[in-house]
Each structure stands twice: as structure tokens, then as C-alpha cells.
Amino acid sequence: MESPIESYLRALHADIRELKDGTPYSAVPAMADIDPGNFGICLATVDGYIYEVGDTRKKFTLQSISKPFTYALALEDLGPEAVDRKVDVEPSGNSFTEISLAEGTGRPANAMINAGALAATGLIKGSGGRTAIKRIVNTYSDFAGRDLASSERIFQAELRNSDRNHALAYLLSSFDIIEDDPTTVLENYLRQCSVQITCRDLSIMAATLANAGHNPLTDKQVVEIGTVERVLSVMMTSGMYDDAGAWVSNVGMPAKSGVGGGTLAVLPGQVGLAVFSPPLDEHGASVRGLATCQQLSTDMEMHFVRSARAGRSAIRSSYDIVEAPSGIRRNEEAAATLSEHGHRARVIELNGDLLFAGTESMVREISALADDVELVILDLRRVDEVGGVALRMLSRIEQSLDATERELVLIDGEGTLAETFKDVGHVVPTFDTRTASVEFAENRLITKYGNGLHLPISVPVVQSPALSPLSAGDAEALAARMEPKTYDDGDIVRRVGQRFGGVFFIVSGRISTIATGPHGQRVKLTTLGAGMTFGELALGSEDRQETTEKADGPVELMVLSADAIEELKADDPRLAVELWMALTRDAYTRVDQYLRETAVRIRD
């Protein structure tokens, strides 16, 4: 199934592509020939999954997006106190080209404007046989997860059109903010701006920042968390220059734009966003980049206020119902049907928050299910918070499943999501427990794939699966020794600790088998239906009943009592042996099922 996030991004891309405002950067002639129609969007999660649409593999230059990454390297090399002596952390409120230096000290307001970026570049020294610019580019490569390089053509063009930056470099040198040759620092700065990347690269760089400096693709710790904290803080207040206030209000993510057409945004702990579109607004930011980030933030609830809690995968576990059946005993035909087709129903247990990151992991899990999975059971009982993005994505999932004749099923004790679906005109099967939801799925599969097999409402004792190895005459002879009993809903048929009372054959109705869990809680182990038996397992536990058997609605039984069994052994030893062989065979089948179910049942 296609991911609803991918379909959403395609729709968003098609919508924002219609924006025709802005013009590509033209101050450097070598950059003026870029195609203004280029437009790509990438989302990279903190576990390295990438969603991409549009022109995500076309190269462009980092330009000002290089600034936070060089600033990060300076912080790693020298520490925040030494860097703060050269570059402040206050928003300037000015354009990125503004000569914005503190009176008396010459210290730039922050590392995101050109003056501060030149100062940060000047702090990078050569080391280990590598020049300063080589170390800078290597750091960018570590963030991107692949080797990057500068465009010599763009660098030379930048150098020929850099009078203002040249003046800034010498002005900073006059205040000893730049201590090395200002021309060399300027050249290093222009080379870092000329590094070529793709939208996909940029999303991984953003995701590495979102992942506390740990690259999710290469598993490399590029910078430490303290550095990321400082870099993202400055990006939040100053990354979008004189448009920073509007950006924080409308988008609410640390971000950086570049005149090459790139826009980078970071949702810490959750996702990195990158957009590539060359036409720029009056602030030097991509028009489509701004629009994309704002719409994504609104639709996906990515504003930092809404997404303050750390994002993590919402998937607790995922398994099909063959691994963890409902516990209802089925006859041989139904059991065979479920054994063959049970993989078509899958339970996905969720936990934590369904904000963007949690929702994304849920969507990815469902989208990756095999095509033959027909019933998707979402267990929402351990979910703490459900955001609007989760509701929208679940609605898309339900529609996509329905369009392919598949079905969404919810385990939702509070019923919140079920009511939400009703409000939009959809009724989604919803259950309080995993057992009930899996029973529903099993019944659907038996009805569909059982070749006309129907779940019996009533089963005469002579047709009980437990007696199937016996001849018709032997089954009739045993039935003649039984006595009928009836029970009302909630009646206790057998209580834990009672002595062996015989073998109980269910003619109609349902019996719940209840045990005591490790912490004293009552645990429903299984539900027995028409044609099933109980009571005989007490013979394997010192003639004592190990579970409580309770009527679940009206129940009709036939009971071969303990006394009747003793009489049978005396009157017809052969038939007694045939009976115990049949019951032993049936018991082994049931014990095997109990072993597979117990762990899931206790977890319920």
C-alpha cells in the first residue's frame, strides 16, 4: 500500500509548484542560469527513512545553509565560550549582508549573517594534514553521509562578485575577530558556500541535527548534543534573518535558507526537512521552500510547541494472528483454515505519542505490509496522545485499505478514534481487547476462506471434534452415558481447585476459561464454543481444576461425569481406552495452543 505521507507530499508538491513568485539569485552570473522550475521536497526521519518527491537528486550549492554546519565545527573545536568571544548569539533583525557588528568590539550578532559566518569560518584551523577548508567540507560530508565537494566554477564566480564580503572580512580583521589573513578566510567561506548538494543530502544533514548530531544513515556521531543545542537555538532565532519572527510564529522549527534555492528545517528528535526551489523572495529565501515548510508544519503539526515531546517509533510489536490467536478453540476445518490464512490478519501494537514521528512510524509499518494482508488490527491502548496528523493519516489509511477491499480494525478501549471515524462517515470495527479483535478477524477469514465452512451455533455431542477418532456407534454409546446441563450468563460451571468432575461437552453457547495471573489479576485464557470440551485437563494436575470455567451467555452442555467414566471403565474397557486416546490427542492439541497464547493473554 502506498504511504499516505508519500501521497500527501505529492499533492503538496503539485499544489505549491503552482507558485510562480520570486526570481533565482542573479548576483553571481554563474548561478543565474539555474532552472526556476526545479522543485524537490525531502523528509528524513531520525531513523534514516527518506520520503522524497520532485527534483530531489539535482545539485545546487549550499550557500548560506553552510553557516550552521561551520558554526558547529567551530563549537566542536573550541567550545562555546571561545566561539562566543568572536560571534554573539543574538538575532540581528537585519538582512544577511548587513554590516552588523557590535560597537567597540566588532563582534557579529550571530553566525547566520555573513559577518558572523566569516568569523566562524576564520575560527577553523587546519589539522592532521588537512587544511581548514578540507576539514569544513569533510564535516559537511559527515552530516550528509556521503562525500561532498565544492564547485570550482561557482567559487570563482563568487570570488569575482564578493566585494561586500571582502570588506566585511577586512573589517572583522581590524577588530581581531578574524586573526588570520582575511582574504584566505574569505576564500574558505566562499568555497564552503560553493559546496554542491542535493535536496536528499540536505534532508540527511537536517536529520543528523534532529538526531542529536548522530547521522542515521552512517551511524556516525558527527557532533555532540551540546553543539547541536547551540546551533539549533541560533537557527531558530536567526536562521531566517529579518524574517525570523514570522518564521518562528508560522513554522516553528529551527531553519536555514540559502540563495542557491535550498531550505533546511529541523524538528528535533523527529525529522529533518529539505526543500529545493531556486526562486527567492526579498529576504533571499526560497518562495516555495517557505510555503512548503509552513504548510507541512500546519498539516503535520511540526511546530515545536505541538511536537515538544521527543519523537520515537510508535511500533511496540507487530505479528499475525497465527502467532497469537484469539484463544477460541476451533474445529479441525476452521483451525486448518486459520493456519493457512491467518497471516492475512496482522496486529500492530502502538505505544507512546502519535504526533508526527509516531504517526510516521505507524504509517510506514502499515504501508510496508504485504499485499495479502487483508485485516490490519491497530492496538491503540498504550498510546498516550493522538495528534490531528494521526487522525488524518489514519483516515487516509482506512480509505486506502477500503479501496483495495481490505479493512482497518481498532483496539481502542476509550473509543476515541472510533467516534472520530463516525464523525467523518466511516464505521471502523472497534474492540476493547486484543482477544475480541482477533476473534473478529478469525471469523472473517473462516467465512471467506473456509469453503462454505460456517461457525456452528450448535454441535451435537456425537459430532464433537474431541470424539472424531471414534466410530459413530462408539460416539452414540458415550452420549448415552452423559447428562444434559444448562447455565445462564455469568454462571460458574467449574471453579479453580475443584476435584475432577468429568468431561464437559459444549453443545451450544460459549465458556470463558479464566486463570490467575502472576500479580493476582484475573486473566482470560480462552473462549470455548460449540463442539469444544473442558474439564479433562484436571486429570493432569492431581485431579484438581486449574482454571475457572464461566458461562459467557446461555450455555448448553452434555457432561460425562467422573462416576459415569468409572462405570464405563468397568462396563466397556475397550471404549474407555478409545475415549482416553481421543481425549489425549485433543488435549495435546490444546496444550500446544495454550503455550502459544499464554504470553499474549497475560500481556492483555
C-alpha positions as CSV (number, residue, x, y, z in Angstrom):
1,M,0.0,0.0,0.0
2,E,1.3,3.5,-0.8
3,S,2.2,5.5,2.2
4,P,-0.3,8.3,3.0
5,I,2.7,10.5,3.8
6,E,4.1,10.0,0.3
7,S,0.7,10.7,-1.3
8,Y,0.4,13.8,0.9
9,L,3.8,15.1,-0.2
10,R,3.0,14.5,-3.9
11,A,-0.2,16.5,-3.5
12,L,1.6,19.2,-1.6
13,H,4.3,19.3,-4.3
14,A,1.8,19.6,-7.1
15,D,-0.1,22.4,-5.2
16,I,3.0,24.5,-4.3
17,R,4.6,24.0,-7.7
18,E,1.9,26.5,-9.0
19,L,3.6,29.3,-7.0
20,K,5.4,31.4,-9.6
21,D,6.6,34.3,-7.4
22,G,10.3,35.1,-6.8
23,T,13.4,35.0,-9.0
24,P,16.5,32.9,-8.8
25,Y,19.7,34.5,-7.4
26,S,21.3,36.7,-10.0
27,A,24.1,38.5,-8.2
28,V,26.5,35.7,-9.3
29,P,26.2,35.2,-13.0
30,A,27.2,31.5,-12.8
31,M,24.1,30.9,-10.7
32,A,21.6,32.8,-12.9
33,D,21.1,30.0,-15.4
34,I,19.5,27.6,-12.9
35,D,16.1,26.3,-13.9
36,P,13.5,28.1,-11.8
37,G,11.1,25.2,-12.3
38,N,13.2,22.8,-10.2
39,F,11.4,21.8,-7.1
40,G,12.1,19.0,-4.6
41,I,10.9,18.0,-1.1
42,C,12.6,15.5,1.2
43,L,11.7,14.4,4.7
44,A,14.3,12.3,6.5
45,T,13.4,10.7,9.8
46,V,15.8,10.3,12.7
47,D,16.0,6.5,11.9
48,G,17.1,7.2,8.4
49,Y,13.9,6.7,6.3
50,I,13.6,9.2,3.5
51,Y,10.4,10.5,1.8
52,E,11.2,12.4,-1.4
53,V,9.2,13.9,-4.2
54,G,10.2,16.0,-7.2
55,D,13.7,17.2,-8.1
56,T,15.5,15.7,-5.1
57,R,18.6,14.5,-6.9
58,K,19.6,17.7,-8.7
59,K,22.7,19.5,-7.5
60,F,22.7,23.0,-6.1
61,T,25.1,25.0,-3.9
62,L,24.7,25.2,-0.1
63,Q,25.4,29.0,0.1
64,S,24.2,30.3,3.4
65,I,23.0,26.8,4.5
66,S,26.6,26.1,5.1
67,K,26.7,28.5,8.0
68,P,25.3,26.4,10.8
69,F,27.5,23.5,9.9
70,T,30.7,25.5,10.0
71,Y,29.5,27.1,13.2
72,A,29.0,23.6,14.6
73,L,32.6,22.7,13.7
74,A,33.9,25.8,15.4
75,L,32.0,24.9,18.6
76,E,33.4,21.4,18.5
77,D,36.9,22.6,18.0
78,L,37.0,25.5,20.6
79,G,33.9,25.2,22.8
80,P,31.1,27.7,23.2
81,E,33.0,30.2,25.4
82,A,35.8,30.7,22.9
83,V,33.4,31.0,20.0
84,D,31.2,33.4,21.9
85,R,34.1,35.8,22.2
86,K,34.2,36.1,18.4
87,V,30.5,35.6,17.5
88,D,27.4,36.5,19.5
89,V,24.1,34.6,19.6
90,E,21.6,37.4,19.3
91,P,19.2,37.9,16.4
92,S,20.2,40.9,14.3
93,G,16.9,41.7,12.7
94,N,18.9,42.7,9.6
95,S,19.5,41.3,6.1
96,F,22.1,38.6,5.9
97,T,24.5,41.0,4.0
98,E,24.2,43.7,6.6
99,I,27.4,45.1,8.3
100,S,26.1,44.2,11.8
101,L,28.9,44.5,14.3
102,A,28.8,45.3,18.0
103,E,30.0,48.8,18.8
104,G,33.5,48.8,20.3
105,T,34.2,45.0,19.9
106,G,33.3,44.4,16.3
107,R,31.6,41.1,17.3
108,P,28.9,40.0,14.8
109,A,25.4,39.5,16.1
110,N,25.2,35.8,15.2
111,A,26.8,33.1,13.0
112,M,23.9,33.1,10.5
113,I,24.5,36.5,8.9
114,N,27.5,36.9,6.6
115,A,29.7,38.8,9.1
116,G,29.2,36.1,11.7
117,A,29.7,33.3,9.2
118,L,33.0,34.8,8.1
119,A,34.1,35.0,11.8
120,A,33.1,31.3,12.3
121,T,35.0,30.2,9.2
122,G,38.0,32.1,10.5
123,L,38.0,30.0,13.7
124,I,38.6,26.8,11.7
125,K,42.2,25.8,11.5
126,G,44.0,23.1,9.6
127,S,44.7,19.8,11.5
128,G,46.1,16.3,10.9
129,G,47.4,17.2,7.5
130,R,44.1,18.7,6.4
131,T,43.5,22.3,5.5
132,A,40.8,24.3,7.1
133,I,38.5,24.2,4.1
134,K,39.1,20.4,3.7
135,R,38.0,19.9,7.4
136,I,35.0,22.1,6.7
137,V,33.9,20.1,3.6
138,N,34.6,16.8,5.4
139,T,32.3,17.9,8.2
140,Y,29.6,18.6,5.7
141,S,30.2,15.2,4.2
142,D,29.8,13.6,7.6
143,F,26.5,15.3,8.1
144,A,25.3,14.3,4.6
145,G,26.5,10.7,4.8
146,R,28.5,10.9,1.6
147,D,31.5,12.8,0.1
148,L,30.7,16.3,-1.0
149,A,32.8,18.8,-3.0
150,S,32.9,22.5,-4.0
151,S,32.1,23.7,-7.4
152,E,35.2,25.5,-8.7
153,R,33.1,27.3,-11.3
154,I,30.8,28.7,-8.7
155,F,33.6,29.5,-6.3
156,Q,35.5,31.6,-9.0
157,A,32.2,33.4,-9.9
158,E,31.6,34.1,-6.2
159,L,35.1,35.4,-5.7
160,R,34.7,37.9,-8.6
161,N,31.5,39.2,-7.1
162,S,32.4,39.4,-3.4
163,D,33.4,43.0,-2.7
164,R,31.0,43.4,0.2
165,N,32.1,40.1,1.9
166,H,35.7,41.1,1.2
167,A,35.1,44.4,3.0
168,L,33.4,42.5,5.9
169,A,36.4,40.2,6.2
170,Y,38.9,43.1,6.5
171,L,36.6,45.0,8.9
172,L,36.4,41.9,11.1
173,S,40.2,41.6,10.9
174,S,40.6,45.2,12.1
175,F,38.7,44.2,15.3
176,D,40.8,40.9,15.6
177,I,37.6,38.9,15.2
178,I,39.5,37.3,12.2
179,E,43.0,36.7,13.3
180,D,44.4,35.1,10.1
181,D,44.7,36.5,6.6
182,P,41.2,37.8,5.8
183,T,41.5,37.0,2.1
184,T,42.2,33.3,2.9
185,V,39.2,33.3,5.3
186,L,37.0,34.8,2.7
187,E,38.1,32.2,0.1
188,N,37.4,29.4,2.6
189,Y,34.0,30.9,3.2
190,L,33.2,31.2,-0.5
191,R,34.3,27.6,-1.1
192,Q,32.1,26.3,1.7
193,C,29.2,28.2,0.1
194,S,30.0,26.6,-3.2
195,V,29.7,23.0,-1.9
196,Q,27.2,21.1,-4.1
197,I,24.5,19.0,-2.6
198,T,21.1,17.6,-3.4
199,C,17.8,18.0,-1.7
200,R,18.2,14.4,-0.4
201,D,21.7,15.3,1.0
202,L,20.2,18.3,2.8
203,S,17.5,16.3,4.4
204,I,20.0,13.9,5.9
205,M,22.0,16.9,7.2
206,A,18.9,18.1,8.8
207,A,18.0,14.7,10.2
208,T,21.5,14.4,11.7
209,L,20.8,17.7,13.6
210,A,17.4,16.3,14.5
211,N,19.0,13.2,15.8
212,A,21.3,15.0,18.3
213,G,24.3,15.0,15.9
214,H,24.1,11.3,15.0
215,N,23.9,10.5,11.3
216,P,21.0,8.0,10.9
217,L,22.5,6.5,7.7
218,T,26.1,6.1,8.7
219,D,25.6,5.7,12.4
220,K,28.4,8.3,13.0
221,Q,28.3,10.8,15.8
222,V,29.2,13.9,13.8
223,V,28.9,16.5,16.6
224,E,27.9,16.3,20.3
225,I,24.5,17.2,21.6
226,G,25.7,20.4,23.3
227,T,26.8,21.7,19.9
228,V,23.5,20.7,18.3
229,E,21.7,22.5,21.1
230,R,23.6,25.8,20.4
231,V,23.3,25.5,16.6
232,L,19.6,24.9,16.6
233,S,19.0,27.6,19.1
234,V,20.7,30.2,16.9
235,M,19.0,28.8,13.8
236,M,15.6,29.2,15.5
237,T,16.2,32.9,16.3
238,S,18.4,34.0,13.4
239,G,18.4,31.4,10.6
240,M,15.8,33.2,8.6
241,Y,17.4,36.7,9.1
242,D,15.0,39.6,9.2
243,D,12.1,37.2,8.6
244,A,12.9,35.1,11.7
245,G,10.0,36.3,13.9
246,A,7.4,35.4,11.3
247,W,9.1,32.1,10.6
248,V,9.1,31.0,14.3
249,S,5.4,32.0,14.6
250,N,4.2,30.3,11.4
251,V,6.6,27.3,11.1
252,G,8.2,26.9,14.5
253,M,11.3,24.9,13.5
254,P,15.0,25.8,13.5
255,A,15.8,26.6,9.9
256,K,18.3,28.0,7.4
257,S,17.8,29.1,3.8
258,G,20.3,29.7,1.1
259,V,20.3,31.8,-2.1
260,G,21.1,28.6,-4.0
261,G,17.4,27.7,-3.5
262,G,17.7,25.3,-0.6
263,T,15.8,25.4,2.7
264,L,16.6,23.3,5.7
265,A,14.3,22.8,8.7
266,V,14.8,20.6,11.8
267,L,12.2,19.1,14.1
268,P,14.4,17.9,17.0
269,G,14.1,14.3,17.9
270,Q,11.8,13.6,14.9
271,V,12.6,14.7,11.4
272,G,14.7,16.8,9.0
273,L,13.1,18.7,6.2
274,A,14.7,19.9,3.0
275,V,13.3,21.8,0.1
276,F,14.9,22.9,-3.2
277,S,13.4,25.6,-5.4
278,P,15.5,28.5,-6.8
279,P,13.1,31.4,-7.0
280,L,13.7,33.7,-4.0
281,D,11.7,36.3,-2.1
282,E,13.0,39.7,-0.9
283,H,14.7,38.1,2.1
284,G,16.8,35.8,0.0
285,A,14.7,32.7,0.9
286,S,13.1,30.2,-1.5
287,V,9.4,31.1,-2.1
288,R,8.3,27.5,-2.5
289,G,10.6,26.5,0.4
290,L,8.9,28.8,2.8
291,A,5.4,27.8,1.6
292,T,6.3,24.1,1.8
293,C,7.6,24.4,5.3
294,Q,4.7,26.4,6.5
295,Q,2.1,24.0,5.0
296,L,3.9,21.0,6.4
297,S,4.2,22.5,9.8
298,T,0.5,23.2,9.8
299,D,-0.7,19.9,8.3
300,M,1.8,17.6,10.1
301,E,1.8,19.5,13.4
302,M,5.5,20.1,13.3
303,H,5.6,23.4,15.2
304,F,7.9,22.9,18.2
305,V,5.1,23.8,20.6
306,R,3.0,20.9,19.3
307,S,5.9,18.5,19.0
308,A,7.8,19.2,22.2
309,R,7.9,15.6,23.3
310,A,10.7,13.6,21.8
311,G,9.6,11.5,18.8
312,R,10.2,7.8,18.6
313,S,8.7,4.9,16.8
314,A,5.2,4.1,18.0
315,I,5.5,0.4,17.0
316,R,5.6,-1.8,20.1
317,S,5.3,-5.1,18.2
318,S,3.8,-6.5,15.0
319,Y,2.6,-10.1,14.4
320,D,0.0,-12.0,12.5
321,I,-2.8,-13.9,14.3
322,V,-1.2,-17.3,13.6
323,E,1.4,-16.3,16.2
324,A,-1.2,-15.1,18.7
325,P,-4.7,-16.5,18.0
326,S,-7.8,-15.4,19.9
327,G,-7.9,-18.5,22.1
328,I,-11.2,-19.7,20.9
329,R,-11.0,-23.4,20.2
330,R,-11.9,-24.2,16.6
331,N,-12.8,-27.4,15.0
332,E,-10.3,-29.1,12.7
333,E,-11.6,-27.5,9.5
334,A,-11.6,-24.0,11.0
335,A,-8.2,-24.4,12.6
336,A,-6.8,-25.6,9.3
337,T,-8.3,-22.5,7.5
338,L,-6.7,-20.2,10.1
339,S,-3.4,-22.0,9.9
340,E,-3.3,-21.4,6.1
341,H,-4.8,-17.9,6.0
342,G,-4.1,-16.4,9.4
343,H,-1.2,-14.3,8.0
344,R,-3.8,-12.2,6.3
345,A,-4.7,-10.5,9.6
346,R,-1.9,-8.6,11.4
347,V,-1.9,-7.0,14.8
348,I,0.2,-3.8,15.2
349,E,0.7,-2.7,18.8
350,L,1.4,1.0,19.2
351,N,2.7,3.0,22.2
352,G,3.8,6.5,23.1
353,D,2.6,9.5,21.2
354,L,1.0,9.7,17.7
355,L,2.5,13.0,16.9
356,F,4.5,13.4,13.7
357,A,7.3,10.9,14.4
358,G,5.0,8.3,16.0
359,T,2.4,8.7,13.2
360,E,5.2,8.4,10.5
361,S,6.4,5.1,12.0
362,M,2.9,3.8,12.1
363,V,2.2,4.8,8.5
364,R,5.5,3.3,7.4
365,E,4.7,0.0,9.1
366,I,1.2,-0.3,7.6
367,S,2.4,0.8,4.1
368,A,5.1,-1.9,4.1
369,L,2.6,-4.8,4.8
370,A,2.4,-7.5,2.2
371,D,-0.4,-7.2,-0.3
372,D,-2.1,-10.3,1.0
373,V,-2.7,-8.7,4.5
374,E,-6.4,-8.1,4.5
375,L,-7.1,-7.1,8.1
376,V,-4.9,-4.5,9.9
377,I,-5.6,-4.5,13.6
378,L,-4.2,-1.4,15.4
379,D,-3.9,-1.8,19.1
380,L,-4.1,1.8,20.5
381,R,-4.4,1.0,24.2
382,R,-0.9,2.1,25.1
383,V,-1.0,5.3,23.0
384,D,-0.7,8.5,25.2
385,E,-1.6,11.3,22.9
386,V,-3.2,11.3,19.4
387,G,-2.5,14.4,17.3
388,G,-4.5,15.7,14.4
389,V,-1.9,14.4,12.0
390,A,-2.5,10.9,13.3
391,L,-6.3,11.2,12.8
392,R,-5.8,12.5,9.2
393,M,-3.3,9.8,8.3
394,L,-5.5,7.0,9.8
395,S,-8.4,8.3,7.8
396,R,-6.3,8.1,4.6
397,I,-5.1,4.6,5.6
398,E,-8.7,3.4,6.2
399,Q,-9.7,4.8,2.8
400,S,-6.7,3.2,1.1
401,L,-7.5,-0.2,2.7
402,D,-11.1,0.0,1.8
403,A,-10.3,0.8,-1.8
404,T,-8.5,-2.5,-2.1
405,E,-11.1,-4.5,-0.2
406,R,-9.1,-4.6,3.0
407,E,-10.1,-3.5,6.4
408,L,-8.9,-1.5,9.4
409,V,-9.7,-2.7,12.9
410,L,-9.1,-0.8,16.1
411,I,-8.4,-1.9,19.7
412,D,-9.4,1.3,21.4
413,G,-10.7,0.9,25.0
414,E,-11.8,4.5,25.2
415,G,-13.4,4.5,21.8
416,T,-12.0,8.0,20.9
417,L,-10.8,7.1,17.4
418,A,-14.0,5.1,16.6
419,E,-16.1,8.2,17.3
420,T,-13.7,10.3,15.2
421,F,-14.2,7.9,12.2
422,K,-18.0,8.0,12.7
423,D,-17.9,11.8,12.6
424,V,-16.4,11.6,9.1
425,G,-18.8,9.0,7.9
426,H,-16.8,5.8,8.4
427,V,-17.5,3.0,10.8
428,V,-14.4,1.1,11.8
429,P,-14.8,-2.1,13.8
430,T,-13.5,-1.3,17.3
431,F,-12.9,-3.6,20.3
432,D,-11.8,-3.2,23.9
433,T,-9.4,-6.2,23.9
434,R,-6.9,-7.8,21.6
435,T,-8.8,-11.1,22.1
436,A,-12.1,-9.8,20.8
437,S,-10.4,-8.1,17.8
438,V,-8.6,-11.2,16.8
439,E,-11.7,-13.3,17.2
440,F,-13.4,-10.9,14.8
441,A,-10.6,-11.3,12.3
442,E,-10.5,-15.1,12.6
443,N,-14.3,-15.3,11.9
444,R,-13.8,-13.1,8.8
445,L,-11.1,-15.3,7.5
446,I,-13.0,-18.6,8.2
447,T,-16.1,-17.2,6.5
448,K,-14.1,-16.1,3.5
449,Y,-11.6,-18.9,3.0
450,G,-13.4,-21.8,4.8
451,N,-15.0,-23.2,1.5
452,G,-18.5,-22.8,2.9
453,L,-17.5,-23.6,6.5
454,H,-19.6,-21.8,9.0
455,L,-19.1,-21.3,12.7
456,P,-21.6,-23.7,14.3
457,I,-24.2,-22.4,16.7
458,S,-24.9,-25.8,18.0
459,V,-22.9,-29.1,17.8
460,P,-24.5,-32.4,18.9
461,V,-22.1,-34.2,21.3
462,V,-21.6,-37.1,18.8
463,Q,-20.1,-34.6,16.3
464,S,-17.7,-33.1,18.9
465,P,-14.2,-32.7,17.4
466,A,-12.8,-34.4,20.5
467,L,-14.7,-37.6,19.6
468,S,-13.9,-37.5,15.9
469,P,-11.5,-40.5,16.1
470,L,-14.3,-42.7,17.4
471,S,-16.8,-44.6,15.3
472,A,-20.4,-43.4,15.1
473,G,-21.5,-46.3,17.3
474,D,-18.9,-45.6,20.0
475,A,-19.8,-41.9,20.0
476,E,-23.5,-42.8,20.4
477,A,-22.7,-45.2,23.2
478,L,-20.8,-42.4,25.1
479,A,-23.5,-39.9,24.5
480,A,-26.0,-42.3,26.2
481,R,-23.9,-42.1,29.4
482,M,-23.9,-38.3,29.5
483,E,-26.4,-36.0,31.3
484,P,-27.5,-32.6,29.9
485,K,-26.9,-29.4,31.9
486,T,-27.7,-25.7,31.2
487,Y,-26.2,-22.5,32.6
488,D,-27.1,-18.8,32.4
489,D,-24.7,-15.9,31.6
490,G,-22.1,-15.5,34.3
491,D,-22.7,-18.8,36.0
492,I,-19.6,-20.6,37.2
493,V,-19.5,-24.1,35.8
494,R,-16.2,-25.2,37.3
495,R,-14.2,-23.4,39.9
496,V,-10.4,-23.5,40.3
497,G,-9.4,-26.1,42.9
498,Q,-12.4,-28.4,42.4
499,R,-11.7,-32.1,42.0
500,F,-12.1,-33.7,38.6
501,G,-15.8,-33.6,37.8
502,G,-15.8,-35.3,34.4
503,V,-15.6,-34.2,30.8
504,F,-17.9,-31.3,29.7
505,F,-19.0,-31.2,26.0
506,I,-20.4,-27.8,24.8
507,V,-23.5,-28.2,22.7
508,S,-24.2,-24.5,22.3
509,G,-23.0,-21.2,23.8
510,R,-19.6,-20.1,25.0
511,I,-17.4,-20.8,28.0
512,S,-14.7,-18.5,29.2
513,T,-11.6,-20.1,30.7
514,I,-10.1,-17.8,33.4
515,A,-6.8,-18.1,35.3
516,T,-4.9,-16.1,37.9
517,G,-2.0,-14.0,36.5
518,P,1.4,-13.5,38.1
519,H,0.2,-10.5,40.0
520,G,-3.1,-11.9,41.2
521,Q,-5.1,-10.5,38.3
522,R,-7.8,-12.5,36.5
523,V,-6.6,-13.4,33.0
524,K,-9.0,-14.7,30.3
525,L,-7.1,-17.5,28.7
526,T,-9.5,-18.7,26.1
527,T,-13.1,-18.9,24.9
528,L,-14.6,-22.3,24.1
529,G,-17.5,-22.6,21.7
530,A,-19.9,-25.2,20.5
531,G,-18.3,-28.6,19.8
532,M,-15.4,-28.0,22.3
533,T,-14.7,-29.7,25.7
534,F,-13.3,-28.8,29.0
535,G,-12.7,-30.5,32.4
536,E,-10.4,-33.3,31.3
537,L,-7.2,-31.4,31.8
538,A,-7.8,-31.6,35.6
539,L,-6.6,-35.2,35.4
540,G,-3.2,-33.9,34.6
541,S,-3.0,-31.7,37.7
542,E,-3.6,-34.1,40.6
543,D,-7.3,-34.3,39.8
544,R,-7.7,-30.6,40.6
545,Q,-9.3,-27.9,38.4
546,E,-6.6,-25.4,37.4
547,T,-8.9,-22.8,35.8
548,T,-12.3,-21.3,36.3
549,E,-14.9,-22.0,33.6
550,K,-17.6,-19.4,33.3
551,A,-20.7,-19.2,31.1
552,D,-20.5,-16.4,28.6
553,G,-24.2,-16.1,27.8
554,P,-26.6,-19.1,27.9
555,V,-24.8,-22.4,27.7
556,E,-26.0,-26.0,27.0
557,L,-23.6,-28.9,28.0
558,M,-23.5,-32.7,27.9
559,V,-21.5,-34.0,30.8
560,L,-19.7,-37.3,31.1
561,S,-19.3,-37.3,34.9
562,A,-16.5,-38.8,36.9
563,D,-18.9,-41.5,38.1
564,A,-20.0,-42.3,34.6
565,I,-16.4,-42.6,33.5
566,E,-15.7,-45.1,36.3
567,E,-18.8,-47.1,35.2
568,L,-17.5,-47.0,31.6
569,K,-14.1,-48.4,32.6
570,A,-15.9,-51.3,34.4
571,D,-18.5,-52.0,31.7
572,D,-16.6,-51.4,28.5
573,P,-12.8,-51.2,28.9
574,R,-12.2,-51.0,25.2
575,L,-14.5,-48.0,24.8
576,A,-12.9,-46.4,27.8
577,V,-9.4,-46.8,26.2
578,E,-10.7,-45.3,22.9
579,L,-12.2,-42.4,24.8
580,W,-8.9,-41.6,26.6
581,M,-6.9,-41.9,23.5
582,A,-9.2,-39.4,21.7
583,L,-9.2,-37.0,24.7
584,T,-5.4,-37.3,25.0
585,R,-5.0,-36.4,21.3
586,D,-7.3,-33.5,21.7
587,A,-5.6,-32.4,24.9
588,Y,-2.1,-32.3,23.2
589,T,-3.6,-30.0,20.5
590,R,-5.0,-27.7,23.2
591,V,-1.8,-27.6,25.3
592,D,0.2,-26.6,22.2
593,Q,-2.3,-23.8,21.5
594,Y,-2.2,-22.6,25.2
595,L,1.6,-22.4,25.1
596,R,1.4,-20.1,22.1
597,E,-1.3,-18.0,23.6
598,T,-0.4,-17.6,27.2
599,A,2.2,-14.9,26.8
600,V,-0.1,-12.7,24.7
601,R,-3.0,-13.3,27.0
602,I,-1.1,-12.2,30.1
603,R,0.1,-9.1,28.2
604,D,-3.5,-8.3,27.5
